[in-house]
């Protein structure tokens, strides 16, 4: 078994790097969607949703950087073009969305995709004995599950 520079099985680290690149693609698409929601939101809940979408894209900006740096730590190259992001992402672009509830539903659908990917990466990381990726995914899953609960509560009023 060949090991990478941080002592992980190189083949397993490659699989993790590839899966993290898919996650990175989805984070990037959700990031740009969130920016659009922030800019274009209208209606009674403008002020609170405008701030919520800013909070979301600011958080995504940090996650994007963390995932890209984790890919580099594993010894691989993070994708860095929108062509690649759109090719690999399951989350689709949303344009001209000004309805707050529809925007939040889109965010919740996107988070469901992220959670599915993060749980898969979590299992792969455990199999590779990759505690760094494991910790990152655990943190994201915990935070995003709470976001889903909060968005569901908001949408139920």
C-alpha positions as CSV (number, residue, x, y, z in Angstrom):
1,X,0.0,0.0,0.0
2,X,1.4,3.4,-1.1
3,X,0.9,6.2,1.4
4,X,0.5,9.9,0.7
5,X,2.5,12.7,2.5
6,X,0.1,12.7,5.5
7,X,0.3,8.9,5.9
8,X,-3.0,7.9,4.3
9,X,-3.5,5.2,1.7
10,X,-2.9,7.0,-1.6
11,X,-5.6,5.2,-3.5
12,X,-8.2,6.0,-0.7
13,X,-7.0,9.6,-0.6
14,X,-7.6,9.9,-4.3
15,X,-11.2,8.6,-4.0
16,X,-11.7,11.1,-1.2
17,X,-10.2,13.9,-3.2
18,X,-12.5,13.1,-6.1
19,X,-15.6,13.1,-3.8
20,X,-14.5,16.3,-2.2
21,X,-14.3,17.9,-5.6
22,X,-17.9,17.0,-6.2
23,X,-18.8,18.5,-2.9
24,X,-16.8,21.6,-3.8
25,X,-18.7,21.9,-7.0
26,X,-22.1,21.7,-5.2
27,X,-20.9,24.2,-2.6
28,X,-19.9,26.6,-5.4
29,X,-23.3,26.4,-7.1
30,X,-25.2,26.9,-3.9
31,X,-22.9,29.8,-3.1
32,X,-23.7,31.6,-6.3
33,X,-27.4,30.7,-5.9
34,X,-27.4,32.2,-2.4
35,X,-25.8,35.4,-3.7
36,X,-28.6,35.7,-6.3
37,X,-31.2,35.1,-3.7
38,X,-29.6,37.8,-1.5
39,X,-29.6,40.3,-4.4
40,X,-33.0,39.5,-5.8
41,X,-35.3,38.7,-2.9
42,X,-38.4,40.8,-2.6
43,X,-41.5,40.9,-0.4
44,X,-42.6,41.1,3.2
45,X,-39.7,39.2,4.6
46,X,-37.0,41.0,2.6
47,X,-35.0,42.3,5.5
48,X,-34.7,39.0,7.4
49,X,-34.2,36.9,4.3
50,X,-31.7,39.3,2.7
51,X,-29.6,38.9,5.9
52,X,-30.1,35.2,6.1
53,X,-28.9,34.7,2.5
54,X,-25.9,36.8,3.2
55,X,-25.2,34.7,6.3
56,X,-25.5,31.6,4.1
57,X,-23.2,32.7,1.4
58,X,-20.6,33.9,3.9
59,X,-20.6,30.5,5.5
60,X,-20.4,28.7,2.2
61,X,-17.4,30.9,1.2
62,X,-15.6,29.5,4.3
63,X,-16.6,25.9,3.5
64,X,-15.5,26.3,-0.1
65,X,-12.0,27.3,1.1
66,X,-11.9,24.5,3.7
67,X,-12.9,21.8,1.2
68,X,-10.4,23.1,-1.4
69,X,-7.6,23.1,1.2
70,X,-8.6,19.6,2.4
71,X,-8.3,18.4,-1.2
72,X,-4.8,19.9,-1.4
73,X,-3.9,18.4,2.0
74,X,-4.8,14.9,0.6
75,X,-2.4,15.6,-2.3
76,X,-4.9,16.5,-5.0
77,X,-6.0,19.5,-7.0
78,X,-9.3,21.2,-6.3
79,X,-11.4,22.0,-9.3
80,X,-11.4,25.7,-9.9
81,X,-13.6,26.5,-12.9
82,X,-17.3,27.0,-13.2
83,X,-17.2,24.6,-16.2
84,X,-16.0,21.9,-13.9
85,X,-18.4,22.9,-11.1
86,X,-21.4,22.7,-13.4
87,X,-20.3,19.4,-14.9
88,X,-20.0,17.7,-11.5
89,X,-22.6,19.4,-9.3
90,X,-26.0,17.9,-8.6
91,X,-27.3,21.2,-7.4
92,X,-28.5,23.3,-10.3
93,X,-28.3,27.0,-11.0
94,X,-31.3,29.0,-9.9
95,X,-31.7,32.4,-11.6
96,X,-34.0,35.3,-11.1
97,X,-35.6,33.9,-7.9
98,X,-37.2,36.7,-5.9
99,X,-39.8,34.7,-3.9
100,X,-38.4,34.0,-0.4
101,X,-40.2,30.8,0.2
102,X,-39.2,29.3,-3.1
103,X,-35.6,30.4,-2.5
104,X,-35.6,28.8,0.9
105,X,-37.0,25.6,-0.5
106,X,-34.2,25.6,-3.1
107,X,-31.7,26.0,-0.3
108,X,-33.2,23.1,1.6
109,X,-33.1,20.9,-1.5
110,X,-29.5,21.9,-2.0
111,X,-28.6,21.1,1.6
112,X,-30.2,17.7,1.3
113,X,-27.8,17.0,-1.6
114,X,-24.9,18.3,0.5
115,X,-25.8,16.1,3.4
116,X,-26.0,13.0,1.2
117,X,-22.6,13.7,-0.2
118,X,-21.0,14.6,3.2
119,X,-22.3,11.4,4.7
120,X,-20.8,9.4,1.9
121,X,-17.5,11.2,2.3
122,X,-17.7,10.6,6.1
123,X,-17.9,6.8,5.5
124,X,-15.0,6.9,3.0
125,X,-13.0,9.0,5.4
126,X,-13.6,6.5,8.2
127,X,-12.5,3.6,6.0
128,X,-9.3,5.6,5.1
129,X,-8.6,6.5,8.7
130,X,-8.8,10.1,7.6
131,X,-9.7,12.0,10.8
132,X,-9.2,15.4,9.2
133,X,-11.8,14.9,6.5
134,X,-14.0,13.1,9.0
135,X,-14.0,16.0,11.4
136,X,-14.8,18.5,8.7
137,X,-17.7,16.5,7.4
138,X,-19.1,15.9,10.9
139,X,-19.0,19.6,11.6
140,X,-20.8,20.4,8.3
141,X,-23.5,17.7,8.8
142,X,-24.3,18.9,12.4
143,X,-24.6,22.5,11.2
144,X,-26.6,21.8,8.1
145,X,-29.1,19.6,9.9
146,X,-29.7,22.5,12.3
147,X,-30.2,24.8,9.3
148,X,-32.8,22.4,7.8
149,X,-34.7,22.4,11.1
150,X,-34.6,26.2,11.2
151,X,-35.7,26.7,7.6
152,X,-38.5,24.1,8.1
153,X,-39.7,26.0,11.1
154,X,-39.6,29.3,9.2
155,X,-41.5,27.9,6.2
156,X,-44.2,26.3,8.4
157,X,-45.6,29.7,9.6
